[in-house]
Amino acid sequence: MFEQALKNIDNILRADNAGGALDYIEQTSWILFLKYLDDLEETKKTEAALAGKKYNYILSPQYKWSAWACPKTVDGKLDHQKAFDGDDLRDFVNLKLFPHLKTFKMSAENSDTVEYKIGEIFSELKNKIQSGYALRKILNIVDALHFRTEEEKHEWSHLYESKIKGMGNAGQDGGQYYTPRPLIKTIVKVVNPKIGETIYDGACGSAGFLVEAFAYLSKDREKLSSKDWEVLQKKTLYGKEKISLPYIIGIMNMILHGVETPNIKRTDTLAENINDIQEKDRYDIVLANPPFGAKMGRELQQNFPIKSSDSAFLFLQHFIKILKAGGRAGIVIKNTFLSNTDNASVSLRKLLLESCNLHTVLDLPGGTFTGAGVKTVILFFEKGAPTKKIWFYQLNLDRNLGKTNALNENDLAEFVELQKNKKDSENSWSVDTSTLSLSNGFDLSVKNPHKNDEIILREPKEILEEMGELDKESEKVLNKIKRSL
């Protein structure tokens, strides 16, 4: 029923020309959010009544779902006399509902409240459903859905995750929407967060890492005390996202997975000077898949000691800086980071090896990230002590990965088991960092010693990008020589 409901909503949005495929989930999300909020308020009202208390609604009467979206008659049917439709419905949403909900951001006591999240979401959104009649059809569909029981929320979270996965497969920028969940689950297992530790993703996209970390920490819900549950809900998971669409989807994704007030901020992480990061700003754990290859301007590069136009390189510096001493991280990055010879790559590898214990590198096959078009590795490290030995694992599969043949948790089972004790195998080996130095550029190339006939091939685009960077470096040197002459 839920799956068919989402398909019907997509069909209505398509007929209404409400943007492209990526807009459909955005528009569906704000409607689902308001229905979820209505169900949440009714549940809290019931809980308060059982405790002999009065519940104060977040939304005032005229803006409650039951007043504007789907008012009912005594027999529980849609009250056509009170229900808005057509232009009246569209105008109410655009001119009254959205402006009112935006004000919650200013009036909320703090950013940890549901009120603040309401204001933040609707400050970023606009209604793109042009026809009030189309909107009425969608409201009627959503009204029949419920978020009351754990079973309903669980089913909805799965469906929403499928929608996000579909977005991830929709184009070349899919990586910002969807990191394969088997990979995230594996990274979370290896990092092994505990209740009471703070977890951060500064490029959280649709919040996949935060959602899976929450699932990992709440898998034994019945064993958690009420205090532990409150800490997990309010003081554990933190994220930042620059782009409006993934930000909204991230909040909704966390809510559907059981986090009532997600601590996600709509902000540009790289606009923050890392020298301004203080101890109070640091986290115990960083889990992230920062965007690859996005070209950063000189102004943003000034916020970092190691200048690079590659966003992933700036994010990695941010993540190292924002970790507490002894903090742990699992970071996705392009595999060329391990071997590129430009100054930024060498300097960043040096920083990582000297300030952190890079204990594990997981090398992934091509096709792991559908639509991304680059090979990746996962860096696992702890901050505070230099690296002495690195354990490499190369994931070699007997099939090609793609949309119809995706990565699964069984593919990574051997890695998880061997990583516990950093055991050598046909696919894993260790490297002593005493063999690395500035003279060899701290080269961390993935060269499996058990596969001597293997040829490491690089993407032509990556080679051309590196050549471009080297040309720029050469031009700078030549200009300095010319000036000195």
N, C-alpha and C positions, 0 to 999 in steps of 0.2 A: 504493500500500500504506500509506504513512504517513498520507495523508489519510483513508483508510477507518478506520485505527486510531483516529484522534482522534474520528471520528464514532461509532464503537462505544463508546469510553470515555464520551462525552457521553450516549449512550443508557443505559449502565449507571448513571451518576450520576443521571440523571433518574428512573430506576426506583427508585433507592435514596433519593430525596428528599434528596440531599446539597446542600441550599441552592438558590439561584437560579442563573441562567445565568452570572453573574459568578463564582460560587463554583466552577463546573466547571473553569475554567482554573487557579484557585488550587490545587485538589486534584490536577489533572493535573500541575501544575508541580512539586509536591514529589516526586511519583513519578518524573517524567522527570528531575529533578535527581539523584536517587539512582542512577538507571540511567546517566545521563551520567557521574556521578562514578566508577561502577564501570568503565565503558569507558575513562575517562581514566586511572584507576589501572593498568589492564591495559596500556594503551599506554605509559605511563611505565615500567612494569616491563620491557616488551620493549626499550624504548630503553636502559634501564639495563643490561640483560643484554648488549646489543650493544656497550656501552661497557665491559664487564667490571666493572660495578658492581652492588651490591645495592640493590634498591628497598625502602624502608620504607613500608608501606601506611599511609594516613591513618586508615582505620577498622580497629578490631580485628576478629579473625576472625568473632565471632558477629554482628557488625552489618554485615558485607559483604553486598551484594546476593545473592551466590551462596549465602549461608548461610541467610538468613531469607526472601528474596523468592521466589527460584526455584532451590532446590538441585537438582542434576542427578544422574542415574544415570550409570554408565560410558558408556552409549550416547547420552548427551546429552539424555535426556528428563527431564521433571519428576519428581523423586523424591517420590512421594506419602507415603512413610514419614517424610521429614524436613520436608516443606513444611507450614507452618502453614496453617490454614484456619478459616473460621467464627469463633467467639468467641475461639479461641486466637490467630488472626492479628490480630484487632482489638485484643485485650488486649496482645499483644506490641508492636504499633505504638504504642498509647496510653500504656502503662505502662513500657515499657522503651526502645524505639527513640527516640521523641521526647525523653524526658527525658535520655537519653544524648547525643544530638546537640546539645541545648541547652548542655551543659557545655563544648563546644568554644569558645564565645565567651570564656569565662573562662580557658581553658588555652592559647589561641593566643598565639604570641609577639608578634604585632602584627596590626593590622586589614587589612594587605595580603595576608594568607595565605588559602588555601582553607579552612583550619580555622576561621578567624574567620567567614568567610562562611557556613559550615555552621551554626555556632552562632547567628549572627544570623538566618538564615532560619528555623530551627526554634524560635527564641525567639518569633517572630511568628506561627507557624502552629499550627493544631490540626487533627487529622484529623476531617473531617466526614463521612466515609464510614461510615455506621452499621453496615452489614452486612459482616462479615468475608468472606462468600461473594462479595459484590459486589467487594470489594477484591481477592480472589483472581483474579477474572476480569480485572480491570484489570492486575494484575501480570503475568499470563500474556501479555496483549497487548503490554505495554511491553517485556517480556523479549525478544520477537521483534524489537524495533527496535534499531538500533545507531547510535552516534555516533563511529564510528572514522575513516571517510574524510572528506575535505573535501567530497565530493559529498553524502554523507549529512548532514553538518552544514549545508550550504547549503540542501538541501531542507527540513530541519527548521526552519531559521531562517525561511524563507518561509512555511511553514505556521503557525508560531507567530505571525508577524507578521499573518497573516490572522485568527487567533483574536483578537488584540488589536484589530484593526480592527473586528471584529464586536462587541467590547465597547464600542468607541467609538461605534458606531451604536446601542447598546442603550438609551441614555437621554439625558437632558439633561446629565448630568455626563460625557458621552463625551469631552469635550475633555481631561480629565485622563488618559485612557488612550491617546488616539490623536490625534496631530497628523498631517495628511496628509503622507505621505512625499515626494511631489513637492515640497511646500513646504519641508520640512526640507532636502532635498537642495539646493534652490535657495539657501536661507539659508546653508548650509555652503559652497557654491561662492563666494558673494559674500564671505563672511568669510575664506575661503581659509586655513584653519589649516595650520601647518607642524609637522614632527616636532621635538619639543623644546619646543613651546608647551603650556601647560596649558589644558585646556578644562573649563568648569564649567557645570552646570545645577542651580540651587538649588531647582527644582520639577520634578524629572526624570520623574515619572510612570512610564511604562513604558520610559523611557530611549531614546526615539526619536532625540533629538538626539545623544546619546552614541554610539549604534549607527551612525548615519549619518556622524558625524565619524570614527569608527574605520574605516568602510568607505572613506571618502574618503582617509584617510591610509595605508591598507594596500592600495590598489588596485594599486600596483606592488610587491607583496610581495617579489619576487625582487631588487629594487634596494635593499632595506633591509638594512643591516648587522645583525648579531646584537645589537649594542648599541642600535641604533635600534629594533629590534623589542621589546627589553626595556623601553625607555623608553616606547614606545607602549602596551605591555601594562600597565605598572605605574605610570607617572608622568605620564600624559597626561590621562586622562578621570576626572572627579570629579562626583559628584551627591549631592543630598539629596532625600529624599522623606518626607513626614509620614505618609501613609496606608499601612496595612499591605499591602493588596492590590496597588496599583500598585508598591509597593516590591519585593515578592516577584517580581512579573512583570518588573519592570525588571532585576533581577539575572539572572533566567533568560533574558531576551531578550538581554542582553549576552553571557552564557555561550554561548548557541546561535549567536551571531554571531561568536564567536571570542575574546572577552575572558575569560580563564580566572579572574581574580580581580577582579571589578568593584569599583571604589572608590565604592560608593553607601552613604551613611549613612542610617539610619532616624532622622530628627530633624525638628523643626519649625524651618525656616529663619528664620521671622519671630520666633521666640522669642529670637533672638540680637540683642543691642543692637548696632547698626551702629557705634557709637563704640568698641566693643571689637575691631573688625576691624583687625589689624595688617598690616604689609607682608608678613610671612611667610604670611598667610592669602589673599593676593590671587592672581588668575589672569590669564593672558594673554588669554583669550577666554571670553565668556559667550554661550551659546546657550540660549534658553528660551522656553517658552510658559506663563507663570504662570497660575494659575486666575483667571478673571474674576469680579468682583463678589461673591466670598465676603466676608461681613460680618465684619470683625475688631473685637474688643472693645477697650476703652480700655487695658487692660493691655498688649496687644501693641503698640498704637499708640505707647506711651511709648518704644519702642525706636527710634523714627524722628523726625527733626527736623520732617518734614512729616506732620502727623497726617491720617489718612484711614481710613475704615472699609472701603475697597475694597482687597482683598488685592493686586491687581495694582499699585496705586500704591506699596504698601509694598515689594513685590518689586522694582520698578524702582529705588527708592532703594537697596536692598540690592545690586543688580547694579552700579549706578554706583560704589558705595563699594568693592565687592570686586574691581573691575577694577584691574589695574596701570596705571601711567601709560603711555600708548601702547597700552593694551589695546583690543580690538575686541569688538563685541557685535552680535548679531542677536536682537531681542526681539519676540515677538508681544504685541499689546495691543489693547484695544477702540479703534475709531476715534474714539469720543467723547473720548478723552484729548486729542486734538488741538485740541478747541474748547470743552470744558466751561468754564464761567465761575466755578465755585466756587473758593474760595481754594486748596484742595489742588491742583487741576488747574493753576491759573495758576502756583503756586509750584514745582510739579514741572517744568513746561515751562521755567520760568526756570532752574532748577537744571541741567536737561539741556542747555539751549542754552549756558549760561555755563561749565559744567565739561567738556563733551564737544563733539566735532564731529559733530553729527547730519547726516551727509552724504547719507543716502538714506532715503526713506519709500516703502514699497510699499503701495498701497491695494488691498485684496482685495475681490472681490464677495461679496454675501451667499450663504450656502450652502457657502462654502469649508470651514467646520467643521460637519460633519453633527451635528445635535443641539444645537449650542451656542446657536444663535438670535441671534447678534450679528455685526455687521460688524467686521472687524479690519484693523489695519495692522501692518506690520513696520517696526520702527525699527532702522536700522543706524547705529552710531556708534562713534567712537574717543574714548577718555578722554584729557584733558590739555590740550586747546586749545579755545577757544570756537568755536561754529558761526558761519560767515560766509555760507555758501550751502547751501541744502537742495535736493536733486534729488528731485522727486516722480515716481512712476510709478503710473498708475491702470490696473489690469488690467481691461480691458473685453473680455468674451467674447460670442460670438454665441449663447450658450445659457445656460440656468439650471443652476446646480450643485446636486447632491443625491446621495442614496445611489447611484442608478443612473447618475449622470452626474457623476462626481467630477473634481476637478482633476487635470491630468496635467502632466508636465514640459514638453511642447510648448507648453502654455498660457503658461509662464513663460520660454520661450526668448528672446523679444524683450526682456523685462526684463533678463535676464542679459547679453545682448549690448550693449544700450544703456547699462547701468549701468557698464560698464567705463570709459567716457569721459564718463558723465553727459550723454549727448546728448539734445537736445530732439526731440520727435516729436509726433504726434497724441495720444499717451497720456502724454507726459512733459514736464516743464517745471521750471524752477529758480526759487527764491525767495531773494532777498537778505535776510538777517536784519536789515539796517539798517532795514527797513520794519517790524520787530516791536518792540514795547515794552510796558511794564507797562500803559500806557493802553489798548492794544488787547488786553490779556490774553495777549500772546505767542501769539495765535491762529494755529494751524497748519492750519486747515481745508483739506480736500482740495477745492480749487476749480480744476478744469481750465480754464485760459484758452482752450483750443481748443474747448471745448464750452459756449458761452455760454448755451444753452437748458437746461442741466442743472439740475435741482432736487435739492438734497441733502435727502433724507428721513431722519428719525431714528425709531427704534423708540419707540412710545408708552411702553413700560416704562422706557426710558432717560430720556425726558423727565420722567416722573413721579419717577424716582429723583433726578434733578437738582433738580427742584422741591422734593423733600423735604429735600435738602441745603441749598438756599437758604433754606427755611423755618427750618431749625435755626440757620443763620447769622443770620437776621433776629431770631430769638428771643433769641440771645445779645446782640446789639446793644441790643435793647429792654430786656433785663434790666440791662445796664450803665447805660443811661440812667436807668432807674427807681431803681437804687441811688444814682446820683449825685444824684438829686433828693431 
